Amino acid sequence: MRSVKSFFSVLLILSLASQELKAQGAQWISENHRIQYQKFAWKFVASSNFEVYYLDKNEPLAKASLSYLESDFVRVTELLSYSPVQKIKIFLYPNHETWLQSNGGISLANAKEVEEQNLAKFRIEIPFKDNLGTFKQELTKQVVRVYLQDLLYGGSVRDVLQNSLLLSVSDWYVLGMAAYIASGDTPEMRRFTYQIISENKIRKLPLAKGKEAELLGQSIWAYIAATYGKQSIGNILNLTRIIRSEQSSVASTIRKPFAKFLKDWFDYYLNDAKQLEVNSQKIFAQESFVPAQSTLLSYRLSPDGLHEVWVSDESGRYSVNFHTVGAKKTHVILQSGLKDVNRLSTGKGPLLSWFGTNQLAVLFSDRGYSWIKLFQVDKSGALKGEDKKKVANLSYLDMEMSKNGAKMLVRVLEKGQVDVGIYDLKRNRLNPVTKDAFDEKEAHLLPDNRVIYLTDRYIDSLPAPVAPFTSAFVWNPDEPENPTRLFSTSGTVSNFQFRSDSIAYFLHAQSQGNRLIRYSLADSTFQQLSIRSVSWDNFEISPTGISSKEKAILEDKVQRFSWNSLDEMNTSGWIPTIEDPVLAKTLEVVPTETTSDLAKKSRRARLDRQQSIRLKKEPSKLIGPLDYENSLVMNSSEGQFSSDPIRGLGYGYELKANDLLENHLFKAGVFLTANLRNTDIWGEYSYLANKLDWKFRYDRKVLGQDTESESQKIRHNRFALSATYPFSLLSRITFTGSYATNRLFSQFSLSNREEYAGYAGTSVNYVFDNTVPMMENIRTGMRLSVLAEVNKEVMNEGDFVRLGIDARYYKKLTNSFFLATRFSASHQVGSRTQASMLGGVDNWLINQQETRTQDSPLGLANLAQRDVFMSHFIAPLRGFALNKLSGNSHLLLNVELRMPVRSLISMESSSLLNTVQLVGFTDVGTAWSGSSPFAKSNGFNTNVYGGNMNPFRATVTDYRNPFLVGYGFGARATIFGYFVKFDYAFGIENKEVKSPMTYLSLGYDF
């Protein structure tokens, strides 16, 4: 929550500045844009506790999701001991590519803020992925996270403010609880705990982040549920909100010190790891291959075992990688998708399949369409591609090519359900293999045109078996309506691979991870190999052996095993087993009834009463489907202190509103200073539903100044209409037309002439930004902004043309040091050029202005010039005051070395200490008028003395070094929601080191 508040304060400070000041400020304005390739027609269905929004033909999926959520609602709320008072709005997308086109969270800065905003607003955006079982688990996980956010931080406004400041819950606590409630005790979690315990790589709980924190927390909550009963979860959760300590709440509930609890947790999974080592055999691979990417998607090995391909994901931008076994180099053969660093990418990317004689097919989405591209490995081992071909625009989940490449077997999400079909590439037509509501998880082509597929279909008798459950069926084109069942078993079966026509291998998910099973189709017998395959995600068969893609804790690697070593391994009989749901319930831990159990029954009765009341209010229960109607909602309202370089310290307030889809964004704000005379008012509307984004903005600024002999007021009004065309999510070009008026008049005498000017202008701005946030105020990557603008005065004669560039590069040197560099320059020509004023820092709370003898927009007698609001403040140049130099051109170079303190601390620390950063910096810059800073008359080396009442007037020109240099050190931290910066700097002017200056400012660095 602190990072969100500090971000909004920076955003407000910058948005209250003029458009010209935005372009030159050190703090970058991130304007997110999405690329829409198609029109979205939204509808929704609703129930007592949820509203599900969906697109086009996905009504069956929406209704099935709604039914599942309502059926799971009682279980989830009972585990949490929580009763929600607000409906959750869920936006379903048929695939990852469609989700990337949506505008959800577009007004926010990064994925973390989008996530926090969605949690606070009871909103979920989720694309369909892989299969219905995985999708439902992810849906439950997101619902639980929303409920946890509301339970821990929700309530009245006072509760939200108090809890956000006093309660800080670690990732393992929230992510782990959501994962456990959604999936329970999973093989993936057991595999992870086995690896970190056997390799002694257990990270301290508060330091774990992301997927590591989720699996670590899931194992802890699974242990608590198994040992102390599931009711303990709700007790711990509610106690955490009361005493505001996650570890103390666990210790108090189970009546055991937290350190002793962690020791018992470790011993519990250590015994599990020892049992696995006894029951399995570790063999060493012939070869290990660790690619540069930590995650491999869709790993595939060529039929001859000499080449391998996989997909890597960089924030939604997918790359297909080709590698010859034994070679050192890896080649990228195809890229697709849109890189969006402001979203957490969870897509699968292009689908890969080898066929024929070392031919490769890649099925991918690009620019709103589905394409297939074929490659051939030539005699030299190089991969040569053909032209891509458009195929039917379906939501493809898996793909396997036939041997001749004429057809492909696919799994698709069609009309809300997952089905298997054969796609004819010549006729561009899909012929269905299955047309039912069951969840087909995998499918493969057999040599005789039959199809084997894995599904959760069960046809024997009721009751249905315990989920997860897998059946293997064979579909025959001669009897399409009568598939033959090979076997059924509890648990998940995956990665069905054929060694020969009669021998197949597959992975079966057991309690401790995946185990390798050999299946003889001739006599329908199964053998479980003793190889320790718990870390296998999938494997590929070749003539020489098996290549397995394994998880080494959280990183993927490829291991190669020969058939000789595998065939010599011990085996044991494996029998497909159906788990009886009635028996499974009787095996659950039933602790002795205590006072807490009576309280649990009371809560259960209360939940039932509240549910019945809700259903009475909505007797129809299911509402819809109805068309989505635009309705504005207040997104946020933020008030922040800020410092204007002209008018000093003030207070700004900003309001944001948008529709649910965020196609229409409204912003408005006001800025007030202490005397209430210097005010800003602004408003902005953006329309983002199409690929071309439109924005209209109005700014009004007022500056009132008084001296002993004069009082004047300046009013600035500006209207601007912008159109932005994104080339990608990383680059865009913006065209802006504007009209600005500046009016200066005296408040003492009406006889004084009023000054008025009107400027009609146009500008073109190209922006490239591929930076990735690492932590607050620290990122990696590059940013570039190139600006060209023309302004012409319509009331009087005069115009000016301005060119500007702002380039920034951020690099991670080590885990503790980050380098940030920035180069900024501008040049103006024309008769009405506006000054660039160099010196100081942005948002300097107690700013100092340089006393100048040259004319500048700030004036010589504390009375600013008419066009002061069209000037540019160039910062940072530390070691000097504001307006140290001014001119119609400038150059500025900034270099900073940033060090987050928390990267040096291995133990748990306070939330304030976690935000502290230390920096060392150097700034070099100059501003001048004319052709060059080294010219004889350049605007800053000429000073005028005397004049006015003094009968003597002298013009003095000195030839000094035009560049100013500042260097020093500083510290940054988030304090009460503000990102506060302190700098201590020395300035060097004409080879002379000046006295040090201190700067206290708000907002992020460049």
Buried (B, 14 or more C-beta within 10 A) or exposed (E): BBBBBBBBBBBBBBBBBBBBBBBBBBBBBBBBBBBBBEEBEBBBBBBBBBBBBBBBEBBBBBBBBBBBBBEBBEEBBBBBBBBBEEBBBBBBBBBBBBBBBBBBBBBBBBBBBBBBBBBBBBBBBBBBBBBBBBBBBBBBBBBBBBBBBBBBBBBEEEEBEBBBBEBBBBBBBBBBBBBBBBBEBBBBBBBBBBBBBBEEEBBEBBBBEEBBBBBBBBBBBBBBBEBBBBBBBBBBBBBBBEEBBBBEBBBBBBEBEBEEBBEEBBEBBBEBBEEBEEEBEEBEBBEEBEBEBEBBBBBBBBBBBBBBBBBBBBBBBBBBBBBBBEEEEBEEBBBBBBBBBBBBBEBBBBBBBBBBEBBBBBBBBBEBBBBBBBBBBEEEEEBEEEEBEEBEEBBBBBBBBBEEBEBBBBBBBBEBBBBBBBBEBEEEEBEEBBEEEBBBBBBBBBEEEBBBBBBBBBEEEEEEBBBBBBBBBBBBEEEBEEBEBBBBBBBBBBBBBBBEEEBBBBBBBBBBBBBBBBBEBEEEEBBBBBBBBBBBBBBBBBEBBBBBBBBBBBEBBBBBBBBEBBEEBEBEEBEBEBBBEEEEEEEEEEEEEEEBEEBBEEBBEEBEEBBEEBEEEEEEEBBBBEEBEEEEEEBBEBEBBBBBBBBBBBBBBBBBBBBBBBBBBBBBBBBBBEEEBBBBBBBBBBEBBEBEBBBEBBBBBBBBBBEEEBBBBBBBBBEBEBEBBBEBBBBBBBEBEBBBBBBBBBEEEEEEEEBBBBBBBEBEBBBBBBBBBBBBBBBBBBBBBBBBBBBBBBEEEBBBBBBBBBBBBBEBEEEBBBBBBBBBBBBBEBEBBBBBBBBBBBBBBEBBBBEBEBEBBBBBEEBBBBBBBBBBBBBBBBBBBBBBBBBBBBBBBBBBBBBBBBBEEEEEEEEEEBBBBBBBBBBBBBBBBBEEBEEEEBBBBBEEEEEEEEEEEEEEEEEEBBBBBBBBEBBBBBEEBBBBBBBBBBBBBEEEEBEEBEBBBBBBBB
